[in-house]
Amino acid sequence: MTKVIKVEHLSKAYQLGDFGTGTISRDFERFWAKMRGKEDPFLIIGEVNDRTIKGESDVVWSLRDINFDVEQGDAVGIIGRNGAGKSTLLKVLSRVTSPTSGSVKIKGRIASLLEVGTGFHPELTGSENIYLNGAILGMRKAEIKRKFDEIVDFSGVERYIDTPVKRYSSGMYVRLAFAVAAHLESEILIVDEVLAVGDAEFQKKCLGKMSAISKGEGRTILFVSHNMASIQRLCSSCIILNNGSIFSRGEINKSITEYINIQKPDFEAKTVLDENYSLPQIQIQQSHICSMDEFDMSFTLKSKQHRIISSIVLLIYNTSEERIAILDLRKYLGTSIRFNAGAEVKIDISVPSFPLIEGEYLLGLYLKDDVIEKDFTDIIKLKVEPQTGKQYAFHLEYDAAVRGKVNFDFVASKNEIVL
């Protein structure tokens, strides 16, 4: 495959506060160093771009020694927390700003959508901005005219196309801006976190369009988003940025899991749910859990106050904290559980065939009683390993109930629990 983007030793430094060096001679030294391709002599080496701590200088390295290649037709996700350098990287690639050091080699025309209304003039109408933005991207008038109707139809703002865009909402802005960038014939499409402005329907439409131009037309996409589901749907590989440097690059699912893990401290199982409920004991019987094998677990629920529980549901989340399944115990509860103060109930759960693919999951509880109705997440982490030596196929819908055999073993003393 042809490499369309090649980034070598890319660094970008920003001066905080005053931009001048204080003297003409120092400004000249900085200019002369830049002309010879040297680094700025007044930048302090080693200052990490960590926004959470106070630095020792007024210079920050937004990017530091970035190296990667992108091949034609790749859809690459770029993820990282706020301030990691994602937007700066896209601005350098789009030639909005120049690097402090290093080089960027790009083969082909770039269409960038870095922020709402990029390249739009507020006084011009939507149709005039289509031609203006197309010209900025290097398109001929005939080329834009051929795509005009398709762009307007995709944007969904046909009624307002002859209205100045300064009267558009942010959602209308991004609809038209994305439609222009996606439909004009550039080889590389760069999209920053602008789709979050649009509604769910438009986001789905945009992801479908980007997937089509990447896989169907062989165009290259760089996509920044904090929505891991969108990254996972569109991209095949991912770059994780952390404090201006590449933390890792790899296959999309592994990268997302790795990114989520570095965002969180070491996981600890919860023993206290709220001011009333606690979990004195949680136990999973199997030391290794494999896909489609039997799954057995038990937990003890304790209440400090008198409560009447009408529903208990085991919740299953992926590492993106999206609920993917429930193990619904309400069907087997039959009647309510009445707690007196200090009472405990032990619940044993057995699922004959656990239908989750390999990966890490978080288990939580949904409780409904006469006082609260609440989800308790991140109670315990569960790792499912791949099944070996057995072929299986299944489809698990979002929020689908996992039905298994559930046995209740009520542990009571002094008549504290009444069924």
N, C-alpha and C positions, 0 to 999 in steps of 0.2 A: 504493500500500500504506500501511497505518496504521503510524505510528511507535509502538512500544510502550516503547522505552527511549530517553531523550534525556539525554546527559551533557554538561554545559557547565562548562568551566574547573574541573574537579574536582581537588582537591589533598588529600592526607592526610599530616600530619606526626606523627611519633612522638618522644617525649622518651626518650632513653636514660638509664639510671641512675635517679636520684631524680625523682619526678613533680612535686613541689612547686616553686614558684618561690623559696621561701626566706622570703617575708614575706606577711602577710595582705593588705597593700596591693597587692602584685603579683598575688596570686590574685584579688583583686577587680577589678583592671584587666583581667585575662584574661577573667573572667566577663562584665564589662560590654562588652568588645569582641565577645564571642560573641553576646550579646543583641542588639547592633546590627548583626549580620551582618558584622562586620569580622574581619580576620585577627588571630591571636594576636600581640600587640605584642612578645612576647619570643622569637618564633621568628626564627632567622637566615635571611635570604633567600639563596637560591642554593646551599644545601648539597645536593649531589647524592647520591642513594642508591646509592652504589657500595660494595658490601660488601668489595671487594678492596683498598681503600685506607683508611688511617686519616683520619677526618674532622677538621675544625678545631673542631667544636662537638658538643654532646651532643643535637642535633636532626637527624633525618633525614627527608627528604621521600620517603615510600614511593610516593606518586603526586604528579605535578606537572603541572598544567594539562592534564588529560585531556579530550578532546572527541570524541564519536562518537554516532551514531544507530544503532538497530537496528530493523528493520521486522518486522512480524508474520510469523511462519513462517520467519524466517531461522535458520540454524544457523551460529553464529559461533565460530570457534576463537580462543583467546587463548593465545599462546605467548611464551616468553621464558625466559632462564636463571633459576636459583634467585635469589630476591631482586629480581626485576625489578618486582614489584608486582602479580602476577597474583591471588594469593589476597586481597590487600588490596582490590583492585578488586571482586572478587566479594563480599567481606564488606560493602563499602559499598553495592553494588547490592542485597544481601539485607537491608540495614538491621541487620546485626549490629553494625556500628560506624558512626559518623557522620563525614562529611567535615570536614576543617579549613576548607575553603573550596570554593566552587562549588556546583553543584546537580545533582541526579539526579531526573528525572521518569520514573515508571514507570506504565504503564497495564495493569492486570491483576494477578492473584495470582501470587506467586512461590513455587516449590518449590525449596529449596536443598539441595544435598548437598556441603557444604564440607569435611567431614572424617568419618572413620569414626564412625558412631553419632550423627551430628548430631541433636539433639532427642530422643534416647532416654534413658530412665531405667534405670540398670543393675539396679535391684531389681524392675522390672516385667517381665512375660513378653513374648514376642514379639507375641502377639495384643493385649495391653494397650498396648504401644508403638505398634502400628499405629493404634489409636484416638487415643492421645495425640498422635502426630506429625501425624495428620490434623487434629486439633483445632487444633494450633499453626498449621497451614497454612490454617486458616479453613474447613475442611470440616464439614458437618453430619454427625451420627451416621448418619443414613439413607444419606447419600452414601458414607460409609466402609464401611458394612455391605454396600452393593451391590457394592463393589469388593473386599471382603475375600478371598473365595476366589481371585480372580484374582491378588491380591497375593501370597498364600501360595504359590500354584502357581508363579508366576514366580520367587520367591525360592529355591525348592528347599529350604526348611528346615521343611517341614511337620511332621516328626517332633519338632522342638524348639520348636514354636510356643507351647507352654504352659510353656516353661522360661524362667527369668529370663535376660535378655540378657547379664548379667554373666558368664555361663558360656559365651557364644558365642565362637568364634574371630573374629579380625578379618575373615576372609573371610565368615563367616556374618553378622556385623554389617553389612558393606557390601552383601551380597545383599539383606537385608531392608530396609535403609535406602533403597537404590536402588529396590527394588520399590514402596515406599510413595511416594517422590517422583515416580516415573514414571507411576504409575497414578491417583493422585488428580488431580482436574481443575483444575490450575492452568494459567494461560496462558503462564507463563515457567518454564523449567526451567534451573537453574544447577548445573553439575556441576564440581567441582574434581578434582584428581588423586587420586580415591579408587578408581577402577576398577582401578588397578594392584595393589590388594590382592587382587582376585579372580583366579581361574584363567582360562586362555585361553578356555575354553568360555563362562564367564560374561561375560567382556569382549565376546566376539562377540555374545552374546545382548543385552547392554546397548546396544551400538552399533546393532544391528538395531531395538531398541525405540525408541531416540532418533530414529533415521532415520524410523521409522513415524509417531511423534507429530509430527515436524517437517513431513514432506512430506504425510502423510495427514490429520492433524488440524489443521495450521496453527498449531501451538504453536511458541514461540520458544525456542531453546536457546543458552546460552552454555557452552562446553566448554573447560576448561583441561586440557592433557595435555602430557607430554614425549614421547609416542608419536606421531611424525609420521604413521605409517600410519593410526592411529585418527582423527587430525585430518583427514587427507586423505579418508578414507572417509565421515565424517559431515558435514563442514562445506563450505560453498560459498565462504565468505570468511574472512579471518583478520586478527587484530590482533596486531602484534608489539610487545611492551613491552620497553623497555631502560632500566634505571636509573630506573624510575618514570615514564617518558614514553612516548608512542606513537612508535615508530620508523617504522612504516608500517602501512598497511592496504590490502588488495587481494585479488585472486583467490587461491584457496587454493594452487595449485601454485606460482605465482610467489612467494607469501609464504614458503612453506616453503623454497624454494631460496634466497631472500634471507636468511632466518633462519640457515640452515646456513652460508652464505657469511660472515656477520658473526661467526659463532662460531669460524671457522677463520682462521689467519693466511694470508698469501699462499701459494698452493700452489707447491711445488717438486718436480719429478720426482725420484724416488729413483734413485740410482746404486749404493747399497749396500743389499743385502737383509739380510744377517747377517754374522757374522764370517768366513764362507767364501765366499758367493756375492755377485757384483756384476754390474751391468749397465753395461758401458762405453759401450754405444751403444743408443739407442732412437730409432726413426725411423718416422713415419707419412707415407706417400707423398703423400696428398692434402692440399692446403692447406684445402679445404672438404669436410667429410663430410656428405652428405645421406642421409636415410632411404631405404633400399632401393637405394642405389648401391653400387658396388664399394668394398671397403675393403681397403687393403693396408698392412701394417706389418711391421717387422723389428726384432729386438733381438738383442744379443749377450750371452750368459750366460757368466760366467767363474767358475772355481772355484779357490780357493787350495790345496785339498787333493785327494787322490785320493778321488773319489766315483763311485758308480754310480747314475745317475738312471733310474728306471723309469717315472715319470709326470711330464708337464708339462701344465698346464691354464691357459688364459687366463681370468681371472675378470672379470666385468663387474658393477659396483655402481652404484646410483643415488646421488644426492647425500645420501640419508639413510643411506648406507653399508649398504643392504640388497642382498644379492647377487641379481640378477635374471636372470642368464644366465651360461653358461660356453661357451667355445670349446674343445672337448675335443680335445687333440692326441694323446691316448693311442692312439686308433685308428690314427693315421698313424705313430706312433713305431716300431711293429713289434718293436723290440728295445731293450735298454737302451743308454744312453750312458755310456761309461766315461771319466771325466776323470782325467788325471794332474795333478799340481800345476801351476797356472798355465795350464791349458788353457782354450780358448774355443770356444763353439759359436754360430753365427749361425743364427737361425730366421726364415724369411720366411713370412708368413701372408697369404693372399688369400681374402677372403670375397666371392663374386660379388654377393650382395644382402644388405646389412647391415640386419637387421630391427629397428632401434631407432628409436622416435619422437624428434622433436627434443627436445633438452635436454642437460644436462651429465652425464657419467658418469665413473667412476673405473675404471681398469684395474689388475688385480692378477695375481699368479701363484700357482698351487698347484704345489709341488714335492714329490716323494717320491723319496728316494734310500735308500742303505743306512744312513743316520744319522738323517735327519729326515723328517718328513711335516708340511708347514706351508703355511698361506696367507700370502702377502705382499700386503697391500692398499695402496691409494693410491700406486701406482707412477707413474702418469701420468694426467693429466686429458684427457678426450675430449669435444669439443663436437660434437653432431650437429645439423645445421640442417634445417629442413623441406624436403621435396621440393616443387618447383614444376613445374607443367605435367604432372604424372603422377598418376593415381589408383591407389591401392593399398589393400589390406586384409589384415591378418594378425593373428594372436593369438599372443602370446609368453607361455608358461607360466613360472611361477617355477622357476628352476633348469633350464629347458629348454636342451638343448645346441644351440648354433649351429654347424651343420656347414658348413664351407667347405673349399676346396682349400688344403692346407697343404704347403709345400715346405720341406725342410730343406737348408740349405747349410752343411755342416760345414767350418769353417776350422781347419786343424790344421797344426802343424809338428813335426818331430822325432817323428812317430808318437805324439803325445800323446793322440789320441782313437782308441779301438778300438771298432768296431761289431760 
